[in-house]
Amino acid sequence: MGLCLGSFYNVVILRSLSGESIVFPPSKCPKCQNKLYWWHNIPVLSYLILRGKCYFCKEKISIQYPIIELVTMVLFGLSYWKFGLSVKTLFIIFWLSGLLIMTVTDLKEKLADCNIAIALGISGLIYFFIINGWHGVLHSVLGIIAGVVIMEIIARSGFLIAGTRAMGEADSYVAGALGAMFGIFAITKVLLYSLIVSAIFTVPVFLYNRFKNGDKLTCIMSVLFALCGVLFETVWQNYIMLALFALIGAILIYGILKGIRSEENRNYLPYIPALSLAAVYFIFFGII
């Protein structure tokens, strides 16, 4: 089931970016526009049979297609393994599907269909009503409010630092959807995990750009900051190390803010993948 729906999600991803209907016309090659035969649409297997090339024009088929199909299969399989054949599983595979589609479109074009996020939010309200009645709906609604408010605060803080939003508006829609899915008590942890995931990818990119621009002090301070953090947690838990840790952190923050203000061509990285990874972690290892 995951493989088959993963094949359909590829269509949704491609056509949501091109603006075409996901129903009509039938599947076709995006290069030569030829209508595909039925055996061209067998998940993964068709890609292998065709050796990754279009049957008609011989143009390469994106590796995205089998990857999305396999990822969907794995996510569906893990959902069944974790929660069994249940109503909860149906909601979870719906959530995972929506997050997967938005993640890929965000990675490809830094765009996301907010209608999918709204659908996830509505499903979260329904889920909480089924398991906890109106009391659960209240938790879900408060989760929506918390998710949107927290994300908007983070996004609008970019105006103070760089004169523009730090994140796109679609990120707030997704944060609100996650609030509906996880409720008020878990959404703050989900957003915190997403910030950690994002930092793992964005900080190295930012430091690399600062190094290329000759700002070696910020790079050195980041290494010292990480080293002090490790030493404080493992070896020297005293006030002197804490003070040194705070001092280096302050210098690092100053260097980062200065670098952001001076950078003309800022490299905005998609944030929905970080939100989705945090959500996946919480679904399978958290408290949902």
C-alpha positions, 0 to 999 in steps of 0.5 A: 500500500505504501509503494502504491500511494508513494507512486501517487505522491510523486504525481502530487509533488510534481503537479503541485509544483507545476499547477496541473490537476493531480487527476487529469491528464493521465501519467505522462513523461514530463520531458516528451509528454507521452502518455505512459503505459500501465507497466511504466507505473509499477512502483520501483520495479518500473524504474528498474525495468526501464533502467531509470530512463523514459521508454519513449525519449530515453531521458533520465527519470528522476531518482526521486520516484523510487525513493519516495515510493520506498520511503512511503513503504517504510513509513507505512510499515513502521506505522503498522508495526508500531500501532497495529491495524487501528484507527490511530494507524490510519491517522498517522499514515495520513499525517506522514503522507502530508508531511512527506509531500510538503517536505519534498516540495519544500526541498525542491522549490521551497514551496509547500501547499498550505491546504495540505497543512490545513487538512492535517490540522483538521485531521488532528482535531478529529483524532483528539475528538475520537480519543478524548472527546471535546476535552481532547479538541481543546488540547488540539486547538491550544496546540494549534495556537501555540504552534502558530504563535511560537513559529511566528515569533521565531519567523518575525525575529528575522526582522530584528536580525536581518530585516526579513522573515526568518521562515516562510509563512507555510512553516507557520501553517505546518507548525499549527498542523503539528499543534493540532496533531500532538496537542498543547503538551507536546508541540513545544517539544516537537518545535524544539526538536525541529530547531535542533534538526535544523541547526544540524544542517543550517549552522555548518552551511552558515559557518562555511559561508562565513569562512569563505567570506573571511570571518574566521573568528566566528568559525573558531568561536563555534568550535570552542563553544561546542568544545566548552559545552562537551567539557562542561557536561563531561569533565569540568562542571564548575562556575569558571567553565560555565562563565567561559562557556557563556562568554564564548557563546556571547561572542559567537552570537554577536559574530553570527548576528553581524554576519547575517546583517552583512550577508547580501545574498542570504541562503534560506534553507527549507524548514518544513523538512526539520518540522517533519523529521521532528514529527516523525521522531515524536510519532514513533518514539514520543508520546503520541 
